Amino acid sequence: MLKLFEVTGFKNFENTIHLDFSDIRDYKFNNSCIANGLLSKLIIYGKNSAGKSNLGLALFDIVSHLTTNNVTPGLYDYYLNVNNKTGYAEFHYVFTFDSGEVDYRYRKNDKQTLVYESVAINGKRLFTYDYEDKRGDLAGLETLTTTLNLTFRGTDSILKYAIANSALSENHPLYQMQRFVSHMLWFRSLDENRYIGYKSNSKDYTDFIFEGDMVKELESFLHKAGIQENLIAKKDVDGTKRLYFDTKTPLPFFKVASSGTKALYTFFYWSKTAADVSLMFIDEFDAFYHYELAETLVELLEHQPGFQAVLTSHNTNLLSNRIMRPDCYFILTGDGLTSFANATDRELREGHNLEKLYMSGEFNG
């Protein structure tokens, strides 16, 4: 699981932003938001342009150089913060697994090219490398595996090369980290299929629905969301099978469905095709949802074990200790990212009205 993430100098983050998944309190309610002593499900709030979307992009930058999974073009334009004086953005991840902890730090320039990389396992430095000076300390890596040719050239990640070409055990922390990163998924809950990670393409986005009883499952899912139309799959005159609303005159789903219904389809698609996701970041997850539906989806995610989920939202109706807990709600401002539990001197209890406190400015410092 991801224990810590930090980013500096990326997009609108001039200063360091910290997201510490290990910073939990001893609340006695909604413990399904916690797994293995780490935050498992959380929601980030903030004003428009505070950087909620960019935080997700920062968190998923690692996907671009450690995997071959999809990164939708254009999402990483204007990479460095405009006030960046170092010439690079720095990213810091700490992953923790049963077999150990991996501390990974790297820097990229405005061309999104690696300029520095360092890795430590269980507090012991594995390697550091400066890609601009073409020098570093690779002694730990050489000790770990003698099968690697470390005559390194170019700007490809040494870490990626080492993981791909080492005969390490399957439960080695580096392999576990690579699997975790390979199964991270970022997507927007909008009527577009833009995503980062998990798979190299999503050509099955409109076709997976025709497998097995998936049409009926989607229909049932939409009914629970308050959309009562039935669905049907039928072949058009060109021989292509397409999804329709089962009305007197069948209506093509993707042409007439509302933005909210399309967003639900996207959520359903990923819930069915990313069953072994490690970390899911849904940007503006409830942009088109009624507040009751948004609450239903949060509770659905909250009770799905096995992965971490980060949501961004403006929906203050979700700010309730009935749904989550104060250490799982975060507010992003120009000064940083802070959990509600840390954003006030008040001792927050289960009976507190978090929405009312938020609207009154309690968590604005």
C-alpha positions as CSV (number, residue, x, y, z in Angstrom):
1,M,0.0,0.0,0.0
2,L,1.0,3.6,-0.4
3,K,2.2,5.1,2.9
4,L,3.4,8.5,1.9
5,F,3.3,10.8,-1.1
6,E,5.0,14.2,-1.5
7,V,5.4,16.5,-4.5
8,T,7.3,19.8,-5.1
9,G,7.5,22.1,-8.0
10,F,4.8,20.4,-10.2
11,K,2.1,22.4,-11.9
12,N,0.5,24.7,-9.3
13,F,2.4,23.1,-6.4
14,E,5.3,25.5,-5.8
15,N,5.8,24.2,-2.3
16,T,5.8,20.7,-1.1
17,I,2.4,18.9,-0.7
18,H,2.3,16.0,1.7
19,L,-0.3,13.2,1.7
20,D,0.5,10.9,4.7
21,F,-1.7,7.8,4.6
22,S,-0.3,6.7,7.9
23,D,-1.6,9.7,9.8
24,I,-4.7,8.1,11.4
25,R,-6.5,8.7,14.6
26,D,-8.1,6.4,17.1
27,Y,-11.7,7.0,16.1
28,K,-14.0,4.1,16.9
29,F,-16.3,4.5,13.9
30,N,-16.1,3.9,10.1
31,N,-13.0,1.7,10.5
32,S,-13.6,0.4,6.9
33,C,-11.8,3.5,5.8
34,I,-8.6,2.2,7.4
35,A,-6.6,-0.9,6.3
36,N,-3.4,-2.2,7.7
37,G,-2.9,1.0,9.7
38,L,-3.2,3.2,6.7
39,L,-5.9,5.4,5.2
40,S,-7.7,3.3,2.7
41,K,-10.5,5.6,1.5
42,L,-10.4,9.4,1.6
43,I,-12.0,12.5,0.0
44,I,-10.2,15.7,-0.9
45,Y,-12.0,19.1,-0.9
46,G,-10.8,22.5,-2.1
47,K,-11.9,25.5,-4.0
48,N,-11.7,25.6,-7.8
49,S,-8.1,25.8,-9.0
50,A,-6.8,24.7,-5.6
51,G,-5.1,21.8,-7.4
52,K,-7.2,18.8,-6.6
53,S,-6.9,17.5,-10.2
54,N,-3.2,18.2,-10.3
55,L,-2.7,16.3,-7.1
56,G,-4.1,13.3,-8.8
57,L,-1.8,13.8,-11.8
58,A,1.2,14.3,-9.5
59,L,0.4,11.0,-7.6
60,F,0.2,9.2,-11.0
61,D,3.3,10.6,-12.6
62,I,5.1,7.5,-11.5
63,V,3.0,5.4,-14.0
64,S,4.6,7.2,-16.9
65,H,8.2,5.9,-16.4
66,L,7.7,2.6,-14.4
67,T,5.0,1.1,-16.6
68,T,3.8,1.0,-20.2
69,N,0.2,1.7,-19.1
70,N,-1.9,4.4,-20.6
71,V,-1.4,8.1,-19.9
72,T,-3.9,10.2,-21.8
73,P,-2.1,12.8,-24.0
74,G,-2.3,16.4,-22.9
75,L,-2.9,15.8,-19.2
76,Y,0.7,16.6,-18.3
77,D,1.1,19.8,-20.3
78,Y,2.7,22.8,-18.4
79,Y,4.5,20.3,-16.2
80,L,6.6,22.6,-13.9
81,N,5.2,25.2,-11.6
82,V,5.6,28.7,-13.1
83,N,7.8,29.8,-10.1
84,N,9.9,26.7,-10.2
85,K,13.6,27.8,-9.8
86,T,15.2,24.3,-9.6
87,G,14.3,23.2,-13.1
88,Y,12.7,20.0,-11.9
89,A,9.7,18.6,-10.1
90,E,10.4,16.2,-7.3
91,F,8.2,13.2,-6.3
92,H,8.6,11.1,-3.2
93,Y,6.7,7.8,-2.5
94,V,6.9,5.4,0.4
95,F,5.3,2.0,-0.2
96,T,4.9,-0.5,2.5
97,F,4.3,-4.3,2.0
98,D,4.5,-7.4,4.2
99,S,8.0,-8.0,2.9
100,G,9.3,-4.5,3.6
101,E,9.2,-0.8,2.8
102,V,10.3,1.0,-0.4
103,D,11.3,4.7,-0.3
104,Y,11.4,6.1,-3.9
105,R,12.3,9.6,-4.8
106,Y,12.9,11.0,-8.3
107,R,13.0,14.3,-10.2
108,K,11.9,15.2,-13.7
109,N,12.5,18.4,-15.8
110,D,10.1,20.4,-17.9
111,K,10.3,17.8,-20.7
112,Q,9.2,15.2,-18.1
113,T,12.6,13.4,-18.4
114,L,14.2,11.8,-15.3
115,V,17.1,13.8,-14.0
116,Y,17.5,12.0,-10.6
117,E,16.4,8.8,-9.0
118,S,17.0,7.2,-5.6
119,V,15.6,4.1,-3.9
120,A,15.9,2.8,-0.3
121,I,14.6,-0.5,1.1
122,N,13.8,-0.8,4.8
123,G,15.8,2.4,5.4
124,K,18.9,1.1,3.5
125,R,19.9,3.0,0.4
126,L,19.8,0.8,-2.7
127,F,21.1,3.4,-5.2
128,T,21.1,7.0,-6.3
129,Y,21.7,8.3,-9.8
130,D,22.0,11.7,-11.4
131,Y,21.0,11.4,-15.0
132,E,22.4,14.8,-16.0
133,D,25.9,14.2,-14.5
134,K,25.7,10.5,-15.4
135,R,27.0,9.4,-12.0
136,G,25.7,8.0,-8.8
137,D,26.0,5.3,-6.1
138,L,24.9,1.9,-7.5
139,A,26.7,-0.2,-4.9
140,G,23.5,-1.4,-3.2
141,L,22.0,-2.4,-6.5
142,E,25.1,-4.3,-7.5
143,T,25.0,-6.1,-4.1
144,L,21.3,-6.9,-4.5
145,T,21.8,-8.7,-7.9
146,T,24.9,-9.6,-9.7
147,T,23.1,-10.4,-13.0
148,L,22.5,-6.8,-14.1
149,N,24.6,-4.9,-16.7
150,L,24.7,-1.5,-15.0
151,T,26.6,0.2,-17.9
152,F,23.6,2.5,-18.0
153,R,22.9,4.9,-20.8
154,G,20.1,7.3,-21.6
155,T,17.3,8.5,-19.2
156,D,15.3,5.4,-18.8
157,S,14.6,4.5,-15.2
158,I,17.3,2.4,-13.6
159,L,14.6,1.2,-11.1
160,K,12.4,-0.1,-13.9
161,Y,15.4,-1.7,-15.6
162,A,16.5,-3.4,-12.4
163,I,13.1,-4.8,-11.6
164,A,12.6,-6.1,-15.1
165,N,16.0,-7.8,-15.3
166,S,16.6,-9.1,-11.9
167,A,16.0,-12.6,-10.6
168,L,14.3,-11.5,-7.4
169,S,11.7,-13.4,-5.4
170,E,8.1,-12.7,-6.2
171,N,7.5,-11.2,-2.7
172,H,10.5,-8.9,-2.9
173,P,9.5,-5.3,-2.0
174,L,10.6,-4.0,-5.4
175,Y,8.4,-6.5,-7.3
176,Q,5.5,-5.7,-5.0
177,M,6.0,-2.0,-5.6
178,Q,6.1,-2.5,-9.4
179,R,2.8,-4.6,-9.2
180,F,1.2,-1.8,-7.1
181,V,2.2,0.9,-9.6
182,S,1.1,-1.2,-12.5
183,H,-2.4,-1.5,-11.0
184,M,-2.9,2.1,-10.1
185,L,-5.9,3.7,-11.9
186,W,-6.8,7.4,-12.3
187,F,-10.0,8.4,-14.1
188,R,-12.4,11.3,-14.4
189,S,-16.1,10.7,-13.6
190,L,-17.1,12.7,-16.7
191,D,-18.6,11.7,-20.0
192,E,-15.1,11.0,-21.5
193,N,-12.9,8.0,-21.1
194,R,-9.7,9.7,-20.0
195,Y,-7.6,7.6,-17.6
196,I,-4.1,6.9,-16.4
197,G,-2.6,3.5,-15.5
198,Y,-3.9,0.0,-15.1
199,K,-4.0,-1.0,-18.7
200,S,-2.3,0.1,-22.0
201,N,-5.6,0.8,-23.7
202,S,-9.4,0.8,-23.2
203,K,-10.6,-0.3,-26.6
204,D,-13.1,-2.5,-24.8
205,Y,-14.8,0.6,-23.2
206,T,-18.0,0.2,-25.2
207,D,-17.8,-3.5,-26.0
208,F,-17.1,-5.2,-22.7
209,I,-20.7,-4.7,-21.8
210,F,-21.7,-7.5,-24.2
211,E,-19.8,-10.2,-22.3
212,G,-21.9,-12.6,-20.3
213,D,-24.7,-10.9,-18.3
214,M,-23.0,-7.5,-18.2
215,V,-25.9,-5.7,-19.8
216,K,-28.3,-6.9,-17.0
217,E,-25.7,-6.1,-14.4
218,L,-25.4,-2.5,-15.7
219,E,-29.2,-2.2,-15.9
220,S,-29.5,-3.3,-12.3
221,F,-26.7,-0.9,-11.3
222,L,-28.5,2.0,-13.0
223,H,-31.8,1.0,-11.4
224,K,-30.2,1.2,-7.9
225,A,-28.9,4.6,-8.9
226,G,-32.5,5.8,-9.7
227,I,-32.3,5.4,-13.5
228,Q,-35.2,3.1,-14.3
229,E,-34.9,2.6,-18.0
230,N,-34.1,-0.9,-19.2
231,L,-31.2,-1.8,-21.5
232,I,-30.9,-4.0,-24.5
233,A,-28.0,-5.1,-26.8
234,K,-28.8,-5.2,-30.5
235,K,-27.0,-5.3,-33.8
236,D,-27.3,-2.4,-36.1
237,V,-27.6,-2.6,-39.9
238,D,-23.8,-2.5,-40.2
239,G,-23.6,-5.7,-38.1
240,T,-22.1,-3.9,-35.1
241,K,-23.6,-4.7,-31.7
242,R,-24.5,-1.6,-29.7
243,L,-26.1,-0.7,-26.4
244,Y,-29.6,0.8,-26.4
245,F,-32.2,1.9,-24.0
246,D,-35.0,-0.6,-24.3
247,T,-37.8,1.8,-25.2
248,K,-40.6,1.5,-27.8
249,T,-38.2,2.9,-30.3
250,P,-34.7,1.8,-29.0
251,L,-32.5,4.7,-28.3
252,P,-28.6,4.5,-28.6
253,F,-27.2,4.6,-25.1
254,F,-24.1,6.6,-25.7
255,K,-25.9,9.2,-27.9
256,V,-28.9,10.0,-25.6
257,A,-27.7,9.1,-22.1
258,S,-27.3,12.1,-19.7
259,S,-23.9,13.1,-18.5
260,G,-24.7,11.6,-15.1
261,T,-25.7,8.2,-16.7
262,K,-22.5,8.2,-18.8
263,A,-20.5,8.9,-15.6
264,L,-22.2,5.9,-14.0
265,Y,-21.3,3.8,-17.0
266,T,-17.6,4.9,-16.6
267,F,-17.7,4.0,-12.9
268,F,-19.3,0.6,-13.7
269,Y,-16.8,-0.1,-16.5
270,W,-13.8,0.4,-14.2
271,S,-15.4,-1.4,-11.3
272,K,-15.8,-4.5,-13.5
273,T,-12.5,-4.3,-15.5
274,A,-10.1,-3.2,-12.8
275,A,-11.0,-5.8,-10.2
276,D,-7.4,-6.0,-8.8
277,V,-6.7,-2.2,-8.7
278,S,-4.2,-1.1,-6.1
279,L,-5.0,2.6,-5.8
280,M,-8.0,4.3,-7.5
281,F,-8.1,8.1,-7.9
282,I,-11.4,9.4,-9.2
283,D,-11.3,13.1,-10.1
284,E,-14.5,15.1,-9.5
285,F,-16.1,11.7,-9.0
286,D,-19.6,13.1,-8.3
287,A,-19.7,15.9,-10.9
288,F,-23.0,14.8,-12.3
289,Y,-24.5,12.9,-9.4
290,H,-27.4,13.7,-7.1
291,Y,-26.0,13.9,-3.5
292,E,-27.8,10.7,-2.5
293,L,-26.2,8.8,-5.3
294,A,-22.8,10.3,-4.5
295,E,-23.2,9.0,-0.9
296,T,-24.2,5.6,-2.2
297,L,-21.0,5.3,-4.3
298,V,-18.8,6.5,-1.5
299,E,-20.2,3.8,0.8
300,L,-19.8,1.2,-2.0
301,L,-16.2,2.1,-2.4
302,E,-15.6,2.3,1.3
303,H,-16.8,-1.3,1.8
304,Q,-14.7,-2.7,-1.0
305,P,-11.5,-4.0,0.5
306,G,-8.1,-4.6,-1.1
307,F,-7.4,-1.1,-2.6
308,Q,-6.9,2.5,-1.6
309,A,-9.3,5.1,-3.1
310,V,-8.9,8.9,-3.3
311,L,-11.8,11.0,-4.4
312,T,-12.0,14.7,-5.1
313,S,-15.3,16.5,-4.6
314,H,-17.1,19.8,-3.9
315,N,-20.1,18.0,-2.5
316,T,-20.4,19.0,1.2
317,N,-23.3,16.6,1.8
318,L,-20.6,13.9,2.0
319,L,-19.0,15.6,5.0
320,S,-20.5,13.4,7.6
321,N,-19.1,11.1,10.3
322,R,-21.9,8.8,9.3
323,I,-20.1,8.2,6.0
324,M,-16.4,8.5,6.8
325,R,-14.3,10.1,9.6
326,P,-12.3,13.3,10.1
327,D,-8.9,11.8,9.3
328,C,-10.2,10.7,5.9
329,Y,-11.5,14.1,4.8
330,F,-8.9,16.5,3.5
331,I,-8.8,20.1,2.5
332,L,-6.4,21.4,-0.2
333,T,-5.4,25.1,0.0
334,G,-2.5,27.2,-1.2
335,D,-0.8,26.3,2.1
336,G,-1.0,22.6,1.7
337,L,-3.1,19.5,2.1
338,T,-4.5,18.8,5.6
339,S,-6.9,16.3,7.1
340,F,-9.9,17.7,8.9
341,A,-8.5,16.1,12.1
342,N,-5.3,18.1,11.7
343,A,-6.9,21.3,10.5
344,T,-8.5,22.4,13.8
345,D,-7.6,22.4,17.4
346,R,-11.1,21.2,18.2
347,E,-11.3,17.6,19.2
348,L,-13.6,16.2,16.6
349,R,-16.1,13.6,17.7
350,E,-18.6,11.3,16.0
351,G,-21.4,13.7,16.8
352,H,-19.9,16.8,15.2
353,N,-21.4,18.2,12.1
354,L,-18.4,18.3,9.7
355,E,-20.3,20.0,6.9
356,K,-21.4,22.8,9.2
357,L,-17.8,23.2,10.5
358,Y,-16.4,23.2,7.0
359,M,-18.9,25.8,5.7
360,S,-18.1,28.0,8.7
361,G,-14.4,28.0,7.9
362,E,-13.3,25.8,10.8
363,F,-10.7,24.0,8.6
364,N,-9.3,26.9,6.8
365,G,-6.6,27.6,9.4
